[in-house]
């Protein structure tokens, strides 16, 4: 079902359409909220709040973008408001470091874990807007246009910030990436199947 | 030697993410083909992008969240009536329409001259990105400016027809002396029996402007019919504009109503207006200068209404009406003739 139809059905009070949207986007939205807030409970709370609002305000619903961009934007704004508020209260720490739950780490070899760990640290050190754009692209799978719509910025800004993210991350991981070629055969097992094939082809080229 | 400049990271990102144009793609691939080392470098960038999708993240339980959220969804959209103090009275989500209306009716009846009363609005009309004209159940017509909405309760409140306005709108109210038509905005209240008027509120909720096209309008900072000690109210007539600031002070301005109506939907109404004033106003509204050439032109009086017409069209109609020649000189205009 396309966005326009889903929105129309939600506006008409069909809970099944609403449930479809919820089930489709709840987890990715929570992951995005979590990447901004670093607080699991708060992330879930805000995402649920956005969905409750979507339902309550369905009569006034006017979505000019895609439903996906609308949802991410709502979650994004809600989270950033909260962060601003926490900053005012002095509760928010910029220097927060992402601590991985060991149990959630992929069960792979030490080198790959090390690489992932370094990557996550480097990601957290990116400037805020740059990091959010990178995460929307990679974690949420957004196109540049969708990122621009979600964050209300120009596509040019998205392009520049993605370039900046890539440059910084590449440079921060320079000590870990050169071993890549040697690791290639072993690395394939960590990557998703599709990614693995592309990767193998590049190595064979 | 390379004929292609070294690509920057922004271009590499676009290339790897499929956002590059065919030309960019061809150029970059040509650049890659020139030196096998470059492909290895590109692979490192690709790896960085891949890491972005494979970073471990927390798991969230959609099913559990859905079970928690589901009971909160009722088919009743929540409408929030506001008191004049800006407090929002929110009724429990689970109330049925009937119970809601009953309470609203009861409150209204009990406290109908109490400024703190609450109105439960039952239906809503919103404009999208264009102007929207709708007929309300009492045959009044509301025209909403883009991005505006009205919620209304025209029957159940018993004594009044109530409208909650967000944004800007023009109302052509069907006359009903036993049931005044009351428009509430964040800034104040407008009470009429049967008139046509325009209301504009700014998005920051700081000011409300009301102009009258036909009839009389009572503008006040309280929903009560009679003003009390700490309220104020004015009655305005066509040609006047009432402005309520965010502190509830009301000012009446003369002669600004046409500008307000023009800003609303490019409507201009002249009622026996002298040509000098018409020229001045048109000059202001269209950001140009219009001069009258010839004696006695000021004595001409115009009664006309224009809607969404260009200055050239308006001037040509005025010219035809009074037998005048329109001279366009750059961006400025002159009206030449014998006059009236």
Interface residues (C-beta under 8 A of the other chain):
Chain A: X13 X15 X18 X19 X22 X23 X26 X27 X30 X31 X34 X35 X40 X43 X44 X47 X48 X51 X52 X55 X56 X57 X58 X59 X60 X62 X64 X100 X101 X104 X105 X106 X115 X116 X119 X120 X123 X134 X135 X137 X138 X139 X141 X143 X144 X159 X160 X162 X163 X164 X165 X166 X167 X169 X170 X173 X177 X178 X180 X181 X190 X191 X192 X195 X199 X202 X203 X205
Chain B: X8 X9 X10 X11 X12 X13 X14 X17 X19 X39 X40 X43 X44 X45 X46 X47 X48 X49 X50 X51 X52 X53 X54 X55 X56 X57 X58 X59 X60 X62 X65 X66 X68 X69 X70 X72 X73 X75 X77 X78 X93 X124 X126 X128 X129 X149
